[in-house]
């Protein structure tokens, strides 16, 4: 029998979360799915809540912190924004974990992580728009629009996959355009 690590279990739990939502992160079904005993999970996590917490914290690292690190490798704010959108609007990512977590925003384990991730993402986006020359208030509004676009795309990939089209170029043009004429012209 294969010995599973803590990291293995959070990976298995992330897949279950993406496929079946928060309710799918349950120790007995996860162990059965992995061909392991419940004891293997309990060796690393005292209970389901601890497994769920470690899983959403892993999601936070992989889908926020690592994405920001990747984006920061770019030189210009425009390139950073394009790389960010290219990464998060990539149709292969699907966003199912994001949708599952948003749907469970009132869960006591998920709520604080989701709040922290949302604030970090909006703060980072605001900084990028400020680097592009927008004043703080307008940068924050564009950050909210960009984040809403991401959440909307993630929801559509999960529920209406046939209707989702790539919007990377249009999103960058609209969000970085100046004034109504620039937005209307770039759409």
SELOKE-133969 format. One record per residue (C-alpha): residue in one letter; chain; x, y, z. Coordinates in steps of 0.02 Angstrom, whole numbers, plus 50000, padded with zeros to 5 digits. Example, Ala and Ser with C-alpha at 12.3 -4.5 7.8 and 13.67 -1.06 7.14 Angstrom:
<"A"; "A"; <50615; 49775; 50390>> <"S"; "A"; <50684; 49947; 50357>> 
This chain:
<"X"; "A"; <50000; 50000; 50000>> <"X"; "A"; <50063; 50174; 49955>> <"X"; "A"; <50099; 50291; 50101>> <"X"; "A"; <50011; 50456; 50070>> <"X"; "A"; <50086; 50620; 50128>> <"X"; "A"; <49994; 50770; 50195>> <"X"; "A"; <50021; 50851; 50024>> <"X"; "A"; <49947; 50699; 49935>> <"X"; "A"; <49790; 50713; 50041>> <"X"; "A"; <49767; 50899; 50008>> <"X"; "A"; <49788; 50864; 49820>> <"X"; "A"; <49657; 50726; 49828>> <"X"; "A"; <49543; 50842; 49928>> <"X"; "A"; <49568; 50984; 49801>> <"X"; "A"; <49514; 50869; 49659>> <"X"; "A"; <49362; 50814; 49760>> <"X"; "A"; <49321; 50996; 49798>> <"X"; "A"; <49330; 51040; 49613>> <"X"; "A"; <49220; 50893; 49564>> <"X"; "A"; <49092; 50891; 49704>> <"X"; "A"; <49104; 51048; 49808>> <"X"; "A"; <49144; 51064; 49992>> <"X"; "A"; <49034; 50917; 50039>> <"X"; "A"; <49147; 50802; 49937>> <"X"; "A"; <49292; 50837; 50056>> <"X"; "A"; <49249; 50698; 50177>> <"X"; "A"; <49378; 50580; 50249>> <"X"; "A"; <49298; 50411; 50218>> <"X"; "A"; <49255; 50439; 50034>> <"X"; "A"; <49424; 50519; 50000>> <"X"; "A"; <49515; 50372; 50079>> <"X"; "A"; <49410; 50248; 49980>> <"X"; "A"; <49442; 50346; 49820>> <"X"; "A"; <49630; 50341; 49853>> <"X"; "A"; <49628; 50156; 49898>> <"X"; "A"; <49684; 50197; 50074>> <"X"; "A"; <49618; 50181; 50250>> <"X"; "A"; <49538; 50321; 50351>> <"X"; "A"; <49685; 50302; 50468>> <"X"; "A"; <49800; 50361; 50330>> <"X"; "A"; <49706; 50526; 50323>> <"X"; "A"; <49691; 50539; 50513>> <"X"; "A"; <49879; 50513; 50526>> <"X"; "A"; <49899; 50687; 50448>> <"X"; "A"; <49736; 50773; 50499>> <"X"; "A"; <49644; 50756; 50663>> <"X"; "A"; <49475; 50785; 50579>> <"X"; "A"; <49385; 50840; 50420>> <"X"; "A"; <49396; 51023; 50469>> <"X"; "A"; <49586; 51014; 50478>> <"X"; "A"; <49593; 50929; 50308>> <"X"; "A"; <49477; 51060; 50233>> <"X"; "A"; <49579; 51202; 50309>> <"X"; "A"; <49743; 51132; 50242>> <"X"; "A"; <49661; 51107; 50072>> <"X"; "A"; <49596; 51285; 50055>> <"X"; "A"; <49762; 51353; 50118>> <"X"; "A"; <49848; 51252; 49981>> <"X"; "A"; <49726; 51325; 49856>> <"X"; "A"; <49769; 51499; 49922>> <"X"; "A"; <49956; 51467; 49896>> <"X"; "A"; <49938; 51390; 49724>> <"X"; "A"; <49802; 51500; 49651>> <"X"; "A"; <49849; 51668; 49726>> <"X"; "A"; <50026; 51677; 49794>> <"X"; "A"; <50107; 51572; 49656>> <"X"; "A"; <50008; 51663; 49521>> <"X"; "A"; <50067; 51831; 49588>> <"X"; "A"; <50247; 51766; 49590>> <"X"; "A"; <50229; 51713; 49408>> <"X"; "A"; <50155; 51881; 49359>> <"X"; "A"; <50290; 51978; 49451>> <"X"; "A"; <50422; 51901; 49336>> <"X"; "A"; <50356; 52015; 49198>> <"X"; "A"; <50436; 52186; 49176>> <"X"; "A"; <50296; 52308; 49134>> <"X"; "A"; <50127; 52330; 49219>> <"X"; "A"; <50042; 52296; 49051>> <"X"; "A"; <50137; 52131; 49032>> <"X"; "A"; <50097; 52086; 49212>> <"X"; "A"; <49912; 52115; 49184>> <"X"; "A"; <49913; 52017; 49022>> <"X"; "A"; <50004; 51871; 49105>> <"X"; "A"; <49885; 51876; 49253>> <"X"; "A"; <49731; 51873; 49143>> <"X"; "A"; <49809; 51742; 49029>> <"X"; "A"; <49840; 51631; 49181>> <"X"; "A"; <49673; 51650; 49269>> <"X"; "A"; <49563; 51659; 49114>> <"X"; "A"; <49647; 51506; 49039>> <"X"; "A"; <49504; 51389; 48997>> <"X"; "A"; <49603; 51237; 49055>> <"X"; "A"; <49599; 51300; 49236>> <"X"; "A"; <49409; 51291; 49235>> <"X"; "A"; <49391; 51376; 49404>> <"X"; "A"; <49288; 51236; 49483>> <"X"; "A"; <49378; 51249; 49649>> <"X"; "A"; <49347; 51437; 49646>> <"X"; "A"; <49161; 51410; 49612>> <"X"; "A"; <49148; 51279; 49750>> <"X"; "A"; <49232; 51393; 49875>> <"X"; "A"; <49127; 51544; 49826>> <"X"; "A"; <48973; 51435; 49849>> <"X"; "A"; <49030; 51391; 50024>> <"X"; "A"; <49081; 51567; 50075>> <"X"; "A"; <48982; 51552; 50237>> <"X"; "A"; <49079; 51397; 50294>> <"X"; "A"; <49180; 51439; 50451>> <"X"; "A"; <49338; 51358; 50381>> <"X"; "A"; <49324; 51431; 50207>> <"X"; "A"; <49261; 51607; 50247>> <"X"; "A"; <49422; 51677; 50322>> <"X"; "A"; <49532; 51604; 50183>> <"X"; "A"; <49414; 51666; 50048>> <"X"; "A"; <49411; 51838; 50128>> <"X"; "A"; <49600; 51844; 50138>> <"X"; "A"; <49621; 51784; 49958>> <"X"; "A"; <49494; 51908; 49892>> <"X"; "A"; <49577; 52053; 49982>> <"X"; "A"; <49749; 52000; 49921>> <"X"; "A"; <49690; 51981; 49742>> <"X"; "A"; <49598; 52147; 49741>> <"X"; "A"; <49746; 52233; 49822>> <"X"; "A"; <49865; 52162; 49693>> <"X"; "A"; <49752; 52209; 49548>> <"X"; "A"; <49733; 52384; 49618>> <"X"; "A"; <49923; 52400; 49625>> <"X"; "A"; <49938; 52344; 49444>> <"X"; "A"; <49810; 52473; 49386>> <"X"; "A"; <49899; 52607; 49487>> <"X"; "A"; <50062; 52559; 49402>> <"X"; "A"; <49971; 52585; 49237>> <"X"; "A"; <49936; 52764; 49291>> <"X"; "A"; <49760; 52754; 49361>> <"X"; "A"; <49724; 52850; 49521>> <"X"; "A"; <49691; 52740; 49673>> <"X"; "A"; <49500; 52755; 49666>> <"X"; "A"; <49491; 52712; 49481>> <"X"; "A"; <49622; 52576; 49502>> <"X"; "A"; <49515; 52495; 49638>> <"X"; "A"; <49359; 52503; 49528>> <"X"; "A"; <49451; 52421; 49384>> <"X"; "A"; <49518; 52290; 49504>> <"X"; "A"; <49339; 52250; 49557>> <"X"; "A"; <49284; 52238; 49375>> <"X"; "A"; <49431; 52126; 49332>> <"X"; "A"; <49397; 52012; 49481>> <"X"; "A"; <49212; 52005; 49437>> <"X"; "A"; <49258; 51956; 49259>> <"X"; "A"; <49366; 51815; 49327>> <"X"; "A"; <49229; 51752; 49443>> <"X"; "A"; <49101; 51762; 49304>> <"X"; "A"; <49213; 51664; 49185>> <"X"; "A"; <49246; 51533; 49320>> <"X"; "A"; <49059; 51514; 49350>> <"X"; "A"; <49023; 51499; 49164>> <"X"; "A"; <49159; 51367; 49140>> <"X"; "A"; <49078; 51267; 49278>> <"X"; "A"; <48896; 51287; 49226>> <"X"; "A"; <48890; 51342; 49043>> <"X"; "A"; <49052; 51280; 48965>> <"X"; "A"; <48984; 51288; 48787>> <"X"; "A"; <48956; 51476; 48800>> <"X"; "A"; <49129; 51525; 48863>> <"X"; "A"; <49242; 51608; 48737>> <"X"; "A"; <49419; 51674; 48760>> <"X"; "A"; <49411; 51856; 48813>> <"X"; "A"; <49592; 51890; 48860>> <"X"; "A"; <49632; 52023; 48730>> <"X"; "A"; <49466; 52111; 48749>> <"X"; "A"; <49477; 52109; 48938>> <"X"; "A"; <49650; 52187; 48938>> <"X"; "A"; <49597; 52320; 48811>> <"X"; "A"; <49440; 52368; 48904>> <"X"; "A"; <49517; 52369; 49077>> <"X"; "A"; <49670; 52469; 49026>> <"X"; "A"; <49578; 52590; 48910>> <"X"; "A"; <49554; 52771; 48960>> <"X"; "A"; <49382; 52850; 48960>> <"X"; "A"; <49221; 52797; 48876>> <"X"; "A"; <49284; 52825; 48698>> <"X"; "A"; <49435; 52711; 48727>> <"X"; "A"; <49327; 52574; 48802>> <"X"; "A"; <49196; 52586; 48664>> <"X"; "A"; <49331; 52588; 48530>> <"X"; "A"; <49421; 52435; 48600>> <"X"; "A"; <49269; 52325; 48620>> 
